[in-house]
Amino acid sequence: MGWGRTNTTRDQEYLDDGCKLLGIEVSKSCLTCPLAVCKYDSAVAYQAARDWAMERKTTFARMFVANYKGTKTEAVSACARELGTTPRNVWRYLAE
């Protein structure tokens, strides 16, 4: 009888494509991720990381729109393109 691979996660190969939350790249690799607890290991940690990502998007949207040269509607459309989202979502970020 030979030795085979077990079904533990230690023996499985996986693709380390980094960590993204709400479209924001937190890290390019799991091993260099700045999160104290992995988003997959804890529901509380995932919620906290999601809140952090949302706060970052909101801050970006406010700064982008405030410094944009043009009308507010044009600024929101340009910001949406930058964030890869819809103008409606940018309006929601600005309303928070």
C-alpha positions as CSV (number, residue, x, y, z in Angstrom):
1,M,0.0,0.0,0.0
2,G,1.5,3.4,-1.1
3,W,1.2,6.8,0.5
4,G,-1.4,9.0,-1.1
5,R,-2.5,12.5,-0.7
6,T,-5.0,13.2,2.1
7,N,-8.0,15.4,2.0
8,T,-6.5,18.0,4.4
9,T,-6.1,21.6,3.2
10,R,-2.4,21.3,3.8
11,D,-2.1,18.9,0.8
12,Q,-4.3,20.7,-1.6
13,E,-3.0,23.3,-4.1
14,Y,-4.8,26.6,-4.4
15,L,-4.4,29.8,-6.3
16,D,-3.2,32.7,-4.2
17,D,-4.7,35.6,-6.1
18,G,-4.8,38.0,-3.2
19,C,-7.5,39.6,-1.1
20,K,-10.2,41.9,-2.5
21,L,-13.1,43.5,-0.6
22,L,-15.8,45.3,-2.5
23,G,-13.5,45.5,-5.5
24,I,-10.6,47.1,-3.5
25,E,-7.4,45.1,-3.5
26,V,-6.3,44.7,0.1
27,S,-3.3,42.5,-0.8
28,K,-1.7,40.8,-3.8
29,S,-1.0,37.7,-1.7
30,C,-2.5,36.0,1.3
31,L,0.9,35.8,3.0
32,T,1.4,39.6,2.8
33,C,-2.2,40.6,3.7
34,P,-2.4,43.4,6.3
35,L,-5.7,42.1,7.8
36,A,-5.2,40.8,11.4
37,V,-7.7,38.0,10.8
38,C,-8.4,36.5,7.4
39,K,-11.8,37.5,6.0
40,Y,-12.6,33.8,5.4
41,D,-11.8,32.8,9.0
42,S,-14.2,35.0,10.8
43,A,-17.6,36.5,10.0
44,V,-16.8,39.5,12.3
45,A,-13.4,40.0,10.7
46,Y,-15.0,39.9,7.2
47,Q,-17.6,42.5,8.3
48,A,-14.9,44.8,9.7
49,A,-12.9,44.5,6.5
50,R,-16.0,45.2,4.4
51,D,-16.7,48.3,6.5
52,W,-13.1,49.4,6.0
53,A,-13.3,49.0,2.2
54,M,-16.6,50.9,2.1
55,E,-15.1,53.7,4.2
56,R,-12.2,53.9,1.7
57,K,-14.5,54.1,-1.2
58,T,-16.6,56.8,0.5
59,T,-13.5,58.9,1.3
60,F,-12.2,58.5,-2.2
61,A,-15.6,59.6,-3.7
62,R,-15.8,62.6,-1.5
63,M,-12.3,63.8,-2.3
64,F,-12.6,63.0,-6.0
65,V,-15.9,65.0,-6.4
66,A,-14.6,67.9,-4.3
67,N,-11.5,68.3,-6.4
68,Y,-13.0,67.6,-9.8
69,K,-13.1,70.5,-12.4
70,G,-16.6,70.4,-13.8
71,T,-20.1,69.9,-12.7
72,K,-21.0,67.7,-9.8
73,T,-22.8,65.3,-12.2
74,E,-19.7,65.0,-14.4
75,A,-17.6,64.4,-11.3
76,V,-19.9,61.6,-10.1
77,S,-19.8,59.9,-13.5
78,A,-16.0,60.2,-13.6
79,C,-15.7,58.9,-10.1
80,A,-17.9,55.9,-10.9
81,R,-15.6,55.0,-13.8
82,E,-12.6,55.2,-11.5
83,L,-14.2,53.0,-8.9
84,G,-15.7,50.6,-11.4
85,T,-19.2,51.1,-10.1
86,T,-22.4,53.0,-11.1
87,P,-23.0,56.7,-10.6
88,R,-25.9,55.8,-8.3
89,N,-23.5,54.1,-5.9
90,V,-21.3,57.1,-5.9
91,W,-24.3,59.3,-5.0
92,R,-24.9,56.8,-2.1
93,Y,-21.3,57.2,-0.9
94,L,-21.7,60.9,-1.0
95,A,-24.9,60.8,1.0
96,E,-23.3,58.8,3.9
